[in-house]
Amino acid sequence: MLRSTKLGTTTKKVVNIMMIGMVLAGVIVFAFMGKTDTDGDVMSKLFLTFFGVIITFQIIPGIILFGVMIKGMCGLGRKEAETEAVKVVK
C-alpha cells in the first residue's frame, strides 16, 4: 500500500487549488465576453492571449534555470561547498 506523505498531500492540495483557480478564471473570462461577433476577432484575441500566457509561464522557469547555470559556471556556489567539506574532514 502507498503511504501518503506530507509532501504528497501538500502537492495534491496545491494542484487542486491551481486547477480550481484556472477553471474559475476561464468561467470569469467567458462570462465577461458578452456577445461575440461572427468574424472571429474575439477568438483570435483569446488564442493569442492564451499562448502569451503559456510563453510567459515557460519563460519564468527558464530564467531561473539560466541563472542557476550561470552561477554554477562562475563557481559562486563552490566556495560554500568547499568550506563545508573542509569542516567535515577536520
TAHU-V29501 format. One record per residue. N is the residue number from 0. SS is DSSP state (H for helix, E for strand, C for the rest). PSI is psi in degrees with one decimal (999 if undefined). OMEGA is omega in radians with two decimals (none if undefined). Layout:
N|SS|PSI|OMEGA / N|SS|PSI|OMEGA
This chain:
0|C|142.5|3.10 / 1|C|132.0|3.11 / 2|C|139.5|-3.13 / 3|C|123.3|3.09 / 4|C|164.5|3.14 / 5|H|-39.3|3.13 / 6|H|-41.4|3.14 / 7|H|-42.8|-3.14 / 8|H|-35.2|3.10 / 9|H|-42.1|3.12 / 10|H|-42.5|3.13 / 11|H|-40.1|3.13 / 12|H|-43.2|-3.14 / 13|H|-43.8|3.13 / 14|H|-43.1|3.13 / 15|H|-42.1|3.12 / 16|H|-40.8|3.12 / 17|H|-40.7|3.13 / 18|H|-42.5|3.11 / 19|H|-42.1|3.12 / 20|H|-41.0|3.13 / 21|H|-40.3|3.11 / 22|H|-44.2|3.12 / 23|H|-39.1|3.11 / 24|H|-41.3|3.10 / 25|H|-41.2|3.12 / 26|H|-42.9|-3.14 / 27|H|-42.5|-3.14 / 28|H|-47.0|-3.12 / 29|H|-26.9|3.11 / 30|H|-35.8|-3.11 / 31|H|-2.9|-3.13 / 32|H|-32.7|-3.13 / 33|C|-152.8|3.13 / 34|C|140.9|3.12 / 35|C|147.6|3.07 / 36|C|161.7|-3.13 / 37|C|-2.5|-3.11 / 38|C|-8.0|3.06 / 39|C|12.6|-3.13 / 40|H|-41.5|-3.13 / 41|H|-41.4|-3.13 / 42|H|-35.8|3.11 / 43|H|-37.6|3.08 / 44|H|-41.3|3.09 / 45|H|-40.2|3.13 / 46|H|-48.2|-3.14 / 47|H|-38.0|3.10 / 48|H|-43.1|-3.14 / 49|H|-47.8|-3.14 / 50|H|-28.6|3.03 / 51|H|-40.3|3.10 / 52|H|-41.9|3.12 / 53|H|-46.4|-3.14 / 54|H|-40.7|3.12 / 55|H|-45.7|-3.13 / 56|H|-20.8|3.08 / 57|H|-26.3|-3.14 / 58|H|-37.2|-3.08 / 59|H|-53.2|3.10 / 60|H|-30.2|3.10 / 61|H|-41.5|3.12 / 62|H|-39.8|3.11 / 63|H|-45.9|3.13 / 64|H|-37.9|3.10 / 65|H|-42.1|3.11 / 66|H|-41.7|3.11 / 67|H|-38.0|3.13 / 68|H|-44.6|3.12 / 69|H|-40.5|3.12 / 70|H|-41.6|3.12 / 71|H|-37.2|-3.14 / 72|H|-34.9|-3.14 / 73|H|-12.7|3.09 / 74|C|25.0|-3.12 / 75|C|-25.9|-3.13 / 76|C|-7.5|-3.07 / 77|H|-36.4|-3.08 / 78|H|-39.4|3.12 / 79|H|-40.6|-3.14 / 80|H|-37.5|3.14 / 81|H|-41.2|3.14 / 82|H|-35.6|3.09 / 83|H|-38.1|3.12 / 84|H|-37.9|3.12 / 85|H|-39.3|3.11 / 86|H|-38.5|-3.14 / 87|H|-38.2|-3.11 / 88|H|-38.5|-3.11 / 89|C|999|none
